[in-house]
Amino acid sequence: MSNKLNDLRALVRGRILLPGDDGFDQARRPWNLAIEQSVPAVVEVADADDVAAVVRYAHARGLAVATQPNGHGATPDLDGAILLRTRRLNTLEIDPAARHARIGAGLSSGSLQAAAAPHGLTGLPGSSPVVSVAGVALGGGLSWFGRKHGWVADHVTTFDIVDAEGRQRRLTADTDPDLFWALRGGGGSFAIVTALELALHPAPHLYGGRMSWAAQHAPDVMDAYRRITATAPDDLTLWLDLLHFPGSAPMITIDATYLGHAATARALLSPLDHLPHPLTDSRRPMTVTELSTITAEPTDPGAGSSRGELLTDLDDRVAKTLLADPIAPLMSVQIRHLGGAFALPSETPHGPLTEPYALYLFGVPTDPATAAAVTARQRALTDALPVSGRKPFTFLSPGETPADAFTPAALDRLRDLKRHHDPYNTLRANFPILS
């Protein structure tokens, strides 16, 4: 097919890479190097006009287009689609008085934070500064400040899109409420977002950091985590992580952020001060640009195998199950405290998150045997815990589908919208709404 796609070069200003071109293999790789993406072309678009030209080209020829800024959340489901990279769509305008930002689809979370910080404002960032804000919003979006403000998608006010026929449009809740609803957390099956506008939030004071202990202290740390999260105000977010890095001793950590003064944060976190002396303690007043230092997630692609779930409880039985055995061959078993604004009504496909905690299991599939062992450990641990059976869209892993994220009613509505807006399935998402 690649020779047939040569005429696409004349239609766009951006770079087009076909099989055999220098840089093609690098350009087609997703963020998760354990995933193989077999695509006939990669288009690194220069602007929204390029996006429209590619979609019109594909639509006229019965081809599919898959959009990824950097390749986060990739699955093999886009095999055969033209891969459209939007990382160059990185415009940014901030209106400090209105607490409002207009951003391109390729803009990273870290870039938004850096621009908002001098104004005492913040977006709703997660743990990684390199993911695109648009990609996070299309999946709903969990963040450090979600207990205070809810889903990232709740705060999107406008989408600039290219539809399945290559037409450029601007969407709001008033102009097209159904499609606007679908894009706020239903994934990339319905349109290609080229820019969006969203509300920012005050962050004049912020306290955060990580404490870590040797694994032998895990029961005491878990108990303190449960006690703090049971009464935590919405401004306080805690994540607990069981960690076992190759070549290192296992340990347990608590990551915290608090939207407010350091003295109040230290008082709320005082149960941690009565635990055995930590190996590390990085808690301090910080700016919103420093949030990514808390977990220090990799900022370069790598191989990984993940599974996410929602926990309905974190009682004594659950805590005992989580700590009963070493997590190996997993590298991380993370528990995120939810609740707060996450549990409130939401005009998004997922709706409210009523489960109090999220569970995220991660391992590195270094070889086929390890990959199988990681998957088996994830499955065994999940089967032993009270999970709800649903999960955030951004927690989906290869082999799962949107049916694992949405209620039957929301899924039916999303599928009807897909059939209406893209009857020829020109637009291919990482997790297709129609499978």
C-alpha positions, 0 to 999 in steps of 0.5 A: 500500500505504501507506493499508493500513498506517495501522492499523500505527500503533495497534500500536506505541509508536514512530514510523511514517512512510508515503509523504507523511509529513514525514520519510519520505524522510529516514527511508528513506535508507540510509547509502550515499546511492548506494542507493535504498530503495523501502519502503512504511513506516518504523517506528522501534521503541521496544522489542522489543515494537514489533519483535514487533508489526511482525513479527506484523503483516507475517507475518499479511499476507504482507509482509516486514520489513527491519531496519536500525539506521542503514542500513549495508550496504544494497542495493536487495534490500529493496524493498517491505519494511517498513523497521524502524529499531532505533537506539532500542534502545540500552540498555547494561549492563557487568559489569566483573568478568565482562568482559561487556556486554549491549547493545541492537541499535541501540547504536553501536560508539563508545558501547560503547567509551566505556562500556568504556574507564573499566574498562580494557576494549574491545569489538572495534571497526572503523574507524567508531564509528557502526556498530551492534555488533549489525549488525557481529556479524551479519556476522561482524565484522572489527575492529582487534583481530581478529588478537588475538581473531578475529571479533566474532561469536566473542564473542557469548554470547546473542542476544535475538531476535524470530523470523519469527512475532513471538515473542520468544526468547533464544538461546544455543549451548545453547538453539538451536545451529543458529540461534545459529551462523547469527546469528553472521555469517550476516546478518539473514535468520533473526531480528531481533536486539533485544539481545545479550550479548558478552565484552569484553577487557582494554585497559589500554594501547593505541598507535596512529595514522596515518603518511602519505607522498607517493605517490612514496614508495609503493614504500618504504612498501609494502616496510616494510609487508610486512616488518612484517606478515610477523612482526607479533605478534597484538597489532599490526595494520597497514592500508595505504591508497593515497589520492587525495582530490579536489583533493589529491595522492595519498598512501600511509598506514599505520594501526597499533594495538598492544594494549600499551605504546608502547615495544614498539609503537615497536620493532615499527614501527621500519622505518617510522622509516627511511622518508622523513620522513612528511607526518603522524605521529599515532602515540601512546598512546591510549584505546579511545575514540580509535580512530576518530580514526586513519582519521577515517571520515565519521560522516554518510551519503554516496554510495559504491561499494565492493568487498572481496576477500581476498588470498592473497599480497602478494609482489613481483608483487602490490605492483608491480601495486598501485603500477603505476598511479594509483588514480583514479578510486578514492579508496582502495585499502586493504590490511588485515593479517589472520592471527593469531586470524582464521585459527583455527577459528571456530564462525561461518558464515564460519569461519577467514580463512586469507587473510593480507590483505583488500583494500577498494576505494572510490570516490565515484559522483558521476555515472553516468560516474564510477560506471561508471569506479569499477566498471571500475577496481575490476574491473580491479584485482581481476582482476589480483590473487590474490584467493581468490574469497571475502570477509567477509559485511560486505564484500559490495556490491550485486550480490553475494550470500552465495554470495560469502562462504560455502563451499557447505556453509555456504551450504546449511546457512544456506539450510536454516535460513532455510527452517525458521525463516522459510518465508514469507520474512517477514524480509528481509536486505540480502543475502538468504540465499535469492535 
